[in-house]
Amino acid sequence: MGNRLTRSLLALLALAAAVLASDIAATDTERDLEAAIHREIVLGDLRGAMNQYRAILQRSDKSRPVAARALYHIGECLEKSGQAEEAYNTFRRVTAEYADQGEVVSRAEVKMAAWSGPRNLHFEDGATGKMPLGWQALSTGGDSEMPELRRDACHSHKACAVVMVPSTTPRAFGDLMQSFSAAAYRGKTVRLRAWLRVETAFFTPTEIHVDKGEDSAQLWMKVTRFNKLPGFSDNGDDHPVRSGDWQQREIVGRIDDDAQVISFGVMSIGGGRAWVDDVSFEIISQ
């Protein structure tokens, strides 16, 4: 009788130890995931964050929820780095490999839907003060430095976006952009238009920025071809906007026959803030 009790007690203790070890492992991977997210979003270190996410995916003790979130965030880092096709394939992996993780899958599906073409060009979707839906920032900073949707002082008098220069970037520029498949536009001439202005003097809690004529807002577009070869590209250097008044800019170009990805956006260069509104993207000749 005593031996049976002893064996039962030992079995219970072993089970408790296994459960505790599992809980500790889960806590470790969740803590590692939060640290990687902090590195991505707060510090803006996309490469370092991706290394941390990949290390989590290689761990044998990771849970499926943690793994799904880590893979999704790798997709976000790729997207922010301008690697649109790789980002799309990563989001597709999330939906295929973690179909039981509903919330993360839904977020990945939203990202994939944007791949079909440009969206939210008039900034109608999204919350004021947050990143406009369908757009992303190539360069990341803290929340206060990310592009924001605005519903005041817009050219359309409806909604627009403001692009700041994150303090974490090695160069003085910020960016608001989107990328999508070029399949429907191959061999066609397209026109990208937008209204821009630049806010060249503004106050922050710690400094006053003075206009030195160096700040600009620039519309840009580029095409990535098969095997990542460069295609049509216009970075807006020859037609920047340096005025506080709304001005329209456009880029016209022929999309390469083997184009894979079209990307476009607006850059804020210098120390000011670029405002963008009334974006349009259309085929003007076959």
VOBA-1610 file (N, C-alpha, C; in pm, whole numbers, padded with zeros to 5 digits, always signed):
BEGIN
Met+00084-00121+00000Met+00000+00000+00000Met+00088+00126+00000Gly+00187+00123+00087Gly+00277+00238+00096Gly+00355+00259-00032Asn+00398+00147-00094Asn+00472+00158-00220Asn+00386+00217-00330Arg+00258+00174-00333Arg+00168+00226-00436Arg+00147+00376-00417Leu+00131+00419-00293Leu+00114+00562-00265Leu+00238+00641-00306Thr+00354+00580-00275Thr+00479+00646-00311Thr+00490+00663-00461Arg+00456+00551-00536Arg+00465+00559-00683Arg+00367+00660-00739Ser+00246+00665-00681Ser+00146+00760-00727Ser+00192+00904-00702Leu+00251+00924-00583Leu+00300+01058-00549Leu+00412+01100-00642Leu+00502+01007-00672Leu+00612+01037-00764Leu+00560+01070-00904Ala+00459+00995-00947Ala+00401+01020-01079Ala+00337+01159-01085Leu+00266+01195-00978Leu+00205+01328-00973Leu+00310+01439-00974Leu+00417+01414-00897Leu+00525+01512-00893Leu+00590+01527-01031Ala+00609+01414-01101Ala+00669+01418-01235Ala+00579+01494-01332Leu+00447+01469-01321Leu+00353+01539-01407Leu+00354+01689-01379Ala+00357+01724-01251Ala+00360+01864-01214Ala+00487+01932-01265Ala+00599+01860-01255Ala+00726+01914-01304Ala+00721+01936-01454Ala+00657+01841-01527Ala+00647+01854-01673Ala+00561+01973-01710Val+00449+01989-01638Val+00361+02102-01665Val+00432+02234-01636Leu+00505+02239-01524Leu+00579+02359-01488Leu+00684+02391-01592Ala+00756+02287-01638Ala+00859+02309-01740Ala+00798+02362-01869Ser+00679+02308-01903Ser+00610+02355-02024Ser+00569+02501-02009Asp+00518+02536-01890Asp+00477+02674-01865Asp+00596+02770-01872Ile+00709+02727-01817Ile+00828+02810-01818Ile+00876+02832-01961Ala+00874+02722-02042Ala+00915+02732-02182Ala+00824+02828-02258Ala+00692+02815-02233Ala+00597+02904-02300Ala+00621+03049-02262Thr+00650+03070-02132Thr+00676+03206-02087Thr+00802+03261-02153Asp+00905+03177-02167Asp+01030+03219-02230Asp+01008+03260-02375Thr+00936+03178-02452Thr+00916+03210-02594Thr+00827+03333-02610Glu+00727+03347-02523Glu+00642+03465-02531Glu+00722+03591-02497Arg+00810+03581-02398Arg+00894+03695-02361Arg+00989+03729-02476Asp+01045+03626-02540Asp+01134+03650-02654Asp+01058+03716-02769Leu+00933+03673-02790Leu+00852+03732-02896Leu+00825+03880-02869Glu+00789+03913-02747Glu+00763+04053-02713Glu+00889+04137-02728Ala+01004+04080-02696Ala+01130+04153-02713Ala+01158+04180-02860Ala+01127+04081-02945Ala+01147+04099-03089Ala+01052+04204-03146Ile+00927+04204-03099Ile+00830+04304-03144Ile+00875+04443-03102His+00929+04455-02981His+00982+04584-02935His+01096+04630-03025Arg+01182+04538-03062Arg+01295+04573-03150Arg+01245+04619-03287Glu+01141+04553-03337Glu+01086+04589-03467Glu+01015+04724-03465Ile+00923+04741-03372Ile+00832+04855-03376Ile+00889+04978-03306Val+00949+04959-03190Val+00999+05073-03112Val+01139+05116-03157Leu+01229+05018-03172Leu+01366+05051-03210Leu+01384+05065-03360Gly+01293+05007-03438Gly+01304+05015-03583Gly+01416+04931-03642Asp+01465+04833-03565Asp+01573+04745-03611Asp+01510+04623-03678Leu+01479+04634-03806Leu+01406+04527-03875Leu+01492+04401-03890Arg+01618+04418-03925Arg+01704+04301-03943Arg+01723+04226-03811Gly+01750+04300-03703Gly+01766+04235-03573Gly+01639+04165-03528Ala+01523+04229-03553Ala+01395+04169-03515Ala+01371+04041-03593Met+01400+04042-03723Met+01379+03920-03803Met+01466+03806-03754Asn+01589+03837-03714Asn+01676+03732-03659Asn+01615+03672-03533Gln+01557+03757-03449Gln+01493+03707-03327Gln+01369+03624-03358Tyr+01286+03670-03453Tyr+01168+03593-03491Tyr+01207+03456-03546Arg+01310+03452-03628Arg+01353+03325-03687Arg+01409+03232-03581Ala+01477+03288-03482Ala+01529+03206-03373Ala+01414+03142-03294Ile+01306+03218-03276Ile+01188+03163-03207Ile+01129+03048-03287Leu+01119+03062-03420Leu+01062+02957-03503Leu+01145+02830-03501Gln+01274+02842-03471Gln+01361+02725-03467Gln+01354+02651-03333Arg+01291+02711-03236Arg+01283+02647-03104Arg+01180+02534-03103Ser+01215+02424-03042Ser+01125+02309-03037Ser+01014+02326-02933Asp+01032+02419-02839Asp+00934+02437-02732Asp+00836+02551-02759Lys+00837+02603-02880Lys+00746+02715-02912Lys+00603+02662-02924Ser+00506+02747-02889Ser+00366+02712-02908Ser+00321+02758-03046Arg+00210+02705-03094Arg+00160+02745-03225Arg+00120+02892-03228Pro+00053+02945-03125Pro+00022+03089-03129Pro+00147+03177-03140Val+00251+03142-03064Val+00375+03220-03069Val+00440+03207-03207Ala+00443+03085-03261Ala+00505+03063-03392Ala+00432+03141-03502Ala+00299+03139-03497Ala+00220+03210-03597Ala+00247+03360-03592Arg+00253+03414-03473Arg+00280+03558-03459Arg+00421+03592-03505Ala+00518+03506-03473Ala+00657+03531-03515Ala+00666+03532-03667Leu+00601+03436-03733Leu+00605+03431-03879Leu+00535+03552-03940Tyr+00423+03591-03883Tyr+00351+03709-03932Tyr+00439+03833-03922His+00510+03848-03811His+00594+03967-03794His+00715+03964-03887Ile+00763+03847-03925Ile+00868+03841-04027Ile+00814+03900-04156Gly+00688+03866-04189Gly+00625+03924-04307Gly+00616+04075-04298Glu+00580+04126-04181Glu+00573+04271-04164Glu+00710+04337-04180Cys+00814+04274-04126Cys+00949+04330-04140Cys+00991+04332-04287Leu+00960+04226-04360Leu+00993+04221-04503Leu+00918+04330-04578Glu+00792+04349-04542Glu+00709+04451-04605Glu+00767+04590-04581Lys+00806+04618-04457Lys+00863+04748-04423Lys+00999+04769-04488Ser+01068+04659-04520Ser+01199+04668-04584Ser+01188+04682-04735Gly+01065+04685-04788Gly+01045+04699-04930Gly+01052+04568-05007Gln+01056+04455-04936Gln+01061+04324-05001Gln+00920+04268-05010Ala+00841+04328-05101Ala+00698+04303-05105Ala+00664+04158-05140Glu+00732+04103-05241Glu+00698+03966-05283Glu+00731+03866-05172Glu+00846+03882-05107Glu+00883+03793-04996Glu+00783+03807-04881Ala+00738+03930-04857Ala+00638+03952-04752Ala+00508+03879-04785Tyr+00463+03892-04909Tyr+00340+03824-04951Tyr+00351+03673-04930Asn+00463+03615-04971Asn+00481+03470-04956Asn+00483+03430-04810Thr+00535+03516-04723Thr+00537+03487-04579Thr+00396+03491-04522Phe+00317+03591-04560Phe+00178+03597-04512Phe+00099+03476-04562Arg+00128+03431-04683Arg+00061+03312-04736Arg+00098+03188-04655Arg+00223+03180-04609Arg+00264+03070-04521Arg+00186+03071-04390Val+00163+03192-04337Val+00085+03202-04213Val-00053+03140-04232Thr-00120+03173-04343Thr-00255+03121-04365Thr-00254+02972-04393Ala-00147+02921-04453Ala-00141+02779-04488Ala-00097+02691-04371Glu-00002+02739-04292Glu+00057+02656-04187Glu-00008+02675-04051Tyr-00080+02785-04032Tyr-00139+02813-03901Tyr-00286+02850-03916Ala-00358+02770-03994Ala-00500+02799-04021Ala-00585+02800-03894Asp-00536+02736-03787Asp-00611+02731-03661Asp-00592+02857-03576Gln-00503+02946-03619Gln-00475+03069-03543Gln-00553+03184-03606Gly-00681+03192-03573Gly-00775+03279-03641Gly-00736+03425-03651Glu-00697+03485-03539Glu-00668+03629-03539Glu-00549+03662-03628Val-00442+03585-03617Val-00322+03611-03697Val-00351+03584-03844Val-00426+03478-03873Val-00461+03446-04011Val-00543+03560-04073Ser-00636+03615-03997Ser-00717+03726-04048Ser-00630+03846-04084Arg-00532+03874-03999Arg-00442+03986-04027Arg-00357+03959-04151Ala-00313+03833-04168Ala-00235+03797-04286Ala-00320+03806-04413Glu-00446+03769-04403Glu-00536+03776-04519Glu-00559+03920-04563Val-00566+04013-04467Val-00579+04154-04501Val-00456+04201-04578Lys-00338+04159-04533Lys-00215+04195-04601Lys-00213+04140-04743Met-00258+04015-04760Met-00257+03952-04891Met-00356+04018-04986Ala-00469+04065-04932Ala-00571+04128-05016Ala-00516+04254-05082Ala-00429+04325-05011Ala-00371+04448-05065Ala-00279+04419-05183Trp-00236+04295-05198Trp-00145+04257-05305Trp-00211+04268-05442Ser-00343+04263-05448Ser-00414+04261-05577Ser-00410+04397-05648Gly-00379+04504-05581Gly-00373+04635-05644Gly-00370+04744-05540Pro-00354+04870-05583Pro-00349+04981-05487Pro-00481+04995-05414Arg-00474+05040-05291Arg-00597+05055-05212Arg-00588+05176-05121Asn-00705+05223-05080Asn-00719+05334-04986Asn-00639+05457-05031Leu-00649+05488-05160Leu-00571+05600-05215Leu-00620+05735-05166His-00746+05741-05122His-00802+05867-05070His-00807+05868-04917Phe-00741+05770-04856Phe-00725+05766-04710Phe-00859+05765-04637Glu-00957+05699-04697Glu-01089+05692-04633Glu-01093+05592-04518Asp-01005+05489-04525Asp-01008+05382-04426Asp-00896+05398-04325Gly-00932+05384-04199Gly-00832+05392-04094Gly-00875+05488-03984Ala-00799+05483-03875Ala-00828+05568-03759Ala-00739+05691-03761Thr-00796+05806-03730Thr-00720+05931-03725Thr-00602+05917-03628Gly-00485+05959-03673Gly-00366+05951-03590Gly-00292+05820-03602Lys-00346+05725-03681Lys-00282+05595-03700Lys-00242+05578-03846Met-00164+05471-03873Met-00124+05441-04010Met-00248+05414-04096Pro-00261+05480-04213Pro-00375+05452-04300Pro-00376+05306-04343Leu-00492+05244-04348Leu-00502+05105-04389Leu-00455+05089-04533Gly-00385+04979-04560Gly-00335+04952-04693Gly-00200+05013-04723Trp-00150+05097-04634Trp-00020+05161-04650Trp+00076+05110-04544Gln+00205+05129-04567Gln+00303+05095-04464Gln+00419+05193-04470Ala+00499+05191-04366Ala+00616+05278-04358Ala+00740+05196-04389Leu+00818+05242-04485Leu+00943+05173-04517Leu+01043+05188-04404Ser+01047+05305-04343Ser+01136+05331-04229Ser+01051+05343-04104Thr+01089+05275-03997Thr+01006+05274-03878Thr+01069+05353-03765Gly+00985+05409-03683Gly+01028+05478-03562Gly+00929+05446-03453Gly+00926+05526-03350Gly+00826+05508-03246Gly+00689+05549-03298Asp+00586+05522-03219Asp+00450+05551-03261Asp+00431+05697-03298Ser+00499+05788-03227Ser+00483+05930-03253Ser+00552+05975-03382Glu+00631+05886-03444Glu+00704+05921-03565Glu+00653+05848-03688Met+00549+05768-03674Met+00496+05693-03786Met+00402+05781-03867Pro+00384+05751-03999Pro+00286+05825-04078Pro+00147+05817-04014Glu+00070+05923-04028Glu-00060+05932-03962Glu-00169+05972-04061Leu-00287+05915-04041Leu-00405+05960-04114Leu-00459+06085-04047Arg-00490+06186-04127Arg-00546+06312-04075Arg-00680+06341-04142Arg-00764+06412-04072Arg-00892+06454-04129Arg-00911+06605-04116Asp-00799+06677-04107Asp-00805+06823-04104Asp-00694+06879-04192Ala-00714+06998-04244Ala-00614+07067-04327Ala-00576+06988-04452Cys-00669+06904-04501Cys-00642+06821-04619Cys-00682+06894-04747His-00619+06860-04856His-00655+06920-04985His-00797+06883-05023Ser-00836+06758-04995Ser-00971+06710-05029Ser-01076+06754-04928His-01030+06810-04815His-01118+06847-04704His-01186+06724-04643Lys-01129+06606-04671Lys-01186+06482-04616Lys-01082+06407-04533Ala-00981+06353-04601Ala-00878+06277-04530Ala-00748+06283-04609Cys-00637+06276-04538Cys-00505+06279-04600Cys-00408+06210-04505Ala-00279+06215-04536Ala-00179+06153-04450Ala-00059+06245-04433Val+00008+06232-04320Val+00127+06310-04289Val+00243+06213-04265Val+00358+06241-04327Val+00475+06154-04315Val+00585+06228-04240Met+00626+06173-04127Met+00734+06230-04047Met+00866+06159-04076Val+00976+06215-04031Val+01107+06152-04044Val+01144+06086-03911Pro+01146+05952-03904Pro+01179+05885-03778Pro+01320+05915-03732Ser+01337+05932-03603Ser+01470+05962-03548Ser+01563+05842-03556Thr+01506+05721-03578Thr+01588+05599-03580Thr+01650+05573-03717Thr+01613+05651-03819Thr+01668+05625-03953Thr+01806+05687-03966Pro+01898+05615-04035Pro+02033+05671-04053Pro+02035+05790-04147Arg+01933+05801-04235Arg+01923+05915-04326Arg+01797+05993-04292Ala+01796+06121-04327Ala+01685+06208-04289Ala+01570+06196-04388Phe+01501+06082-04382Phe+01382+06070-04464Phe+01282+05974-04399Gly+01156+05999-04425Gly+01048+05910-04385Gly+00970+05873-04509Asp+00891+05768-04501Asp+00826+05718-04621Asp+00690+05657-04588Leu+00596+05676-04678Leu+00466+05609-04673Leu+00446+05544-04808Met+00420+05413-04811Met+00422+05343-04939Met+00326+05225-04940Gln+00307+05169-05059Gln+00240+05042-05074Gln+00293+04971-05197Ser+00283+04838-05196Ser+00332+04754-05306Ser+00223+04655-05343Phe+00223+04613-05471Phe+00122+04518-05516Phe+00172+04449-05643Ser+00101+04345-05683Ser+00140+04269-05802Ser+00130+04355-05927Ala+00228+04340-06015Ala+00230+04415-06141Ala+00159+04342-06255Ala+00104+04223-06227Ala+00049+04138-06334Ala-00051+04211-06422Ala-00141+04289-06365Ala-00247+04354-06443Ala-00197+04477-06518Tyr-00072+04517-06498Tyr-00022+04642-06556Tyr+00095+04622-06652Arg+00137+04498-06673Arg+00253+04473-06758Arg+00232+04524-06900Gly+00334+04594-06951Gly+00328+04645-07087Gly+00240+04766-07106Lys+00185+04820-06997Lys+00094+04935-07006Lys+00158+05059-06945Thr+00114+05174-06994Thr+00163+05299-06939Thr+00067+05346-06830Val+00122+05379-06715Val+00039+05417-06600Val+00076+05558-06555Arg-00016+05618-06482Arg+00010+05751-06425Arg-00024+05750-06276Leu+00072+05792-06198Leu+00055+05809-06054Leu+00046+05958-06027Arg-00058+06001-05957Arg-00076+06141-05922Arg-00104+06156-05773Ala-00065+06270-05719Ala-00097+06301-05579Ala-00077+06450-05556Trp-00146+06501-05457Trp-00127+06638-05410Trp-00036+06633-05288Leu+00066+06720-05289Leu+00166+06720-05182Leu+00188+06861-05130Arg+00228+06869-05005Arg+00282+06992-04950Arg+00379+06953-04839Val+00467+07044-04802Val+00563+07012-04696Val+00552+07116-04586Glu+00544+07067-04464Glu+00541+07153-04345Glu+00685+07169-04299Thr+00745+07282-04329Thr+00889+07300-04310Thr+00928+07363-04177Ala+00832+07405-04098Ala+00866+07462-03967Ala+00762+07418-03866Phe+00806+07348-03764Phe+00711+07304-03664Phe+00781+07289-03530Phe+00701+07289-03426Phe+00752+07277-03290Phe+00740+07133-03243Thr+00838+07087-03167Thr+00831+06961-03095Thr+00858+06993-02949Pro+00837+06899-02857Pro+00861+06928-02715Pro+01003+06971-02684Thr+01100+06933-02769Thr+01239+06959-02733Thr+01314+07049-02829Glu+01252+07083-02943Glu+01327+07161-03039Glu+01235+07241-03130Ile+01293+07336-03201Ile+01223+07408-03306Ile+01298+07383-03435His+01224+07334-03533His+01287+07313-03664His+01269+07439-03747Val+01376+07491-03805Val+01370+07613-03884Val+01388+07577-04031Asp+01304+07632-04116Asp+01310+07605-04259Asp+01442+07656-04317Lys+01520+07568-04378Lys+01644+07606-04444Lys+01636+07578-04594Gly+01513+07555-04644Gly+01496+07529-04786Gly+01539+07390-04828Glu+01563+07302-04733Glu+01613+07168-04764Glu+01505+07062-04753Asp+01395+07091-04689Asp+01291+06992-04668Asp+01206+06979-04794Ser+01163+06857-04823Ser+01082+06837-04941Ser+00990+06717-04924Ala+00882+06716-05003Ala+00793+06602-05019Ala+00808+06554-05161Gln+00830+06422-05180Gln+00855+06370-05313Gln+00771+06247-05341Leu+00705+06247-05454Leu+00630+06131-05501Leu+00727+06039-05575Trp+00715+05908-05555Trp+00805+05815-05622Trp+00732+05687-05665Met+00790+05619-05763Met+00736+05490-05808Met+00851+05406-05863Lys+00847+05277-05838Lys+00949+05189-05896Lys+00887+05053-05927Val+00949+04985-06022Val+00905+04853-06067Val+01017+04754-06041Thr+00982+04639-05985Thr+01078+04529-05969Thr+01042+04421-06069Arg+01138+04381-06149Arg+01115+04283-06254Arg+01149+04143-06207Phe+01133+04047-06296Phe+01165+03907-06268Phe+01310+03895-06222Asn+01333+03808-06122Asn+01466+03788-06062Asn+01518+03916-05996Lys+01425+04003-05955Lys+01457+04126-05881Lys+01539+04225-05963Leu+01533+04214-06095Leu+01600+04312-06180Leu+01527+04446-06168Pro+01602+04557-06175Pro+01536+04688-06167Pro+01458+04718-06294Gly+01344+04782-06277Gly+01263+04822-06390Gly+01244+04973-06391Phe+01130+05018-06440Phe+01102+05161-06441Phe+01115+05218-06300Ser+01173+05338-06290Ser+01191+05399-06159Ser+01193+05551-06172Asp+01125+05617-06081Asp+01128+05764-06072Asp+01118+05798-05925Asn+01224+05857-05870Asn+01225+05888-05727Asn+01183+06031-05694Gly+01141+06105-05796Gly+01089+06239-05770Gly+01192+06346-05747Asp+01321+06315-05768Asp+01425+06414-05740Asp+01413+06540-05826Asp+01359+06525-05948Asp+01352+06641-06037Asp+01221+06718-06024His+01131+06674-05936His+01008+06750-05915His+00962+06742-05769Pro+01050+06784-05675Pro+01010+06785-05535Pro+00913+06899-05505Val+00841+06885-05396Val+00757+06994-05347Val+00823+07050-05222Arg+00849+07180-05222Arg+00913+07244-05107Arg+00826+07357-05051Ser+00702+07358-05090Ser+00611+07464-05050Ser+00509+07413-04948Gly+00462+07505-04867Gly+00355+07472-04775Gly+00218+07471-04841Asp+00213+07514-04966Asp+00088+07511-05043Asp+00074+07377-05114Trp-00049+07330-05127Trp-00074+07204-05196Trp-00035+07217-05344Gln+00044+07120-05392Gln+00082+07115-05532Gln+00066+06973-05584Gln+00019+06961-05708Gln+00001+06828-05765Gln+00129+06783-05837Arg+00164+06658-05817Arg+00277+06597-05887Arg+00229+06467-05951Glu+00296+06427-06060Glu+00260+06301-06125Glu+00383+06232-06180Ile+00372+06103-06193Ile+00476+06020-06254Ile+00407+05934-06359Val+00460+05936-06480Val+00408+05855-06590Val+00518+05761-06636Gly+00485+05635-06651Gly+00586+05539-06695Gly+00525+05413-06750Arg+00601+05344-06833Arg+00558+05216-06889Arg+00605+05104-06798Ile+00513+05016-06762Ile+00546+04903-06675Ile+00612+04794-06758Asp+00727+04748-06714Asp+00805+04649-06788Asp+00723+04521-06813Asp+00753+04456-06926Asp+00678+04337-06965Asp+00695+04221-06867Asp+00808+04218-06797Asp+00832+04110-06700Asp+00823+04163-06556Ala+00749+04272-06537Ala+00736+04332-06404Ala+00670+04235-06307Gln+00717+04235-06185Gln+00661+04151-06079Gln+00590+04233-05972Val+00650+04344-05933Val+00598+04425-05823Val+00602+04572-05861Ile+00494+04644-05830Ile+00491+04790-05841Ile+00485+04847-05700Ser+00570+04943-05672Ser+00570+05011-05543Ser+00564+05161-05568Phe+00490+05231-05485Phe+00490+05377-05493Phe+00463+05436-05356Gly+00492+05566-05345Gly+00468+05630-05217Gly+00513+05774-05219Val+00524+05830-05099Val+00571+05967-05084Val+00678+05969-04976Met+00786+06043-05004Met+00895+06058-04907Met+00891+06197-04845Ser+00922+06201-04716Ser+00947+06327-04647Ser+01098+06334-04625Ile+01161+06434-04682Ile+01307+06445-04678Ile+01347+06570-04602Gly+01442+06557-04512Gly+01489+06669-04431Gly+01436+06659-04290Gly+01384+06770-04239Gly+01333+06770-04102Gly+01187+06805-04094Gly+01124+06826-04208Gly+00983+06865-04208Gly+00889+06748-04212Arg+00764+06777-04247Arg+00661+06675-04257Arg+00596+06686-04395Ala+00586+06574-04464Ala+00521+06571-04594Ala+00374+06535-04578Trp+00288+06613-04643Trp+00144+06586-04645Trp+00109+06534-04784Val+00022+06433-04790Val-00017+06374-04917Val-00168+06352-04918Asp-00231+06376-05034Asp-00376+06364-05046Asp-00412+06335-05192Asp-00535+06287-05213Asp-00590+06267-05347Asp-00496+06188-05437Val-00453+06073-05391Val-00365+05987-05472Val-00450+05914-05577Ser-00397+05900-05697Ser-00463+05820-05801Ser-00358+05740-05876Phe-00398+05623-05924Phe-00310+05536-06002Phe-00395+05473-06110Glu-00360+05499-06238Glu-00446+05453-06347Glu-00366+05421-06471Ile-00424+05333-06554Ile-00367+05301-06685Ile-00411+05410-06783Ile-00315+05467-06855Ile-00351+05572-06951Ile-00332+05528-07096Ser-00260+05417-07120Ser-00252+05359-07254Ser-00212+05213-07243Gln-00261+05134-07337Gln-00237+04991-07337Gln-00103+04960-07403
//
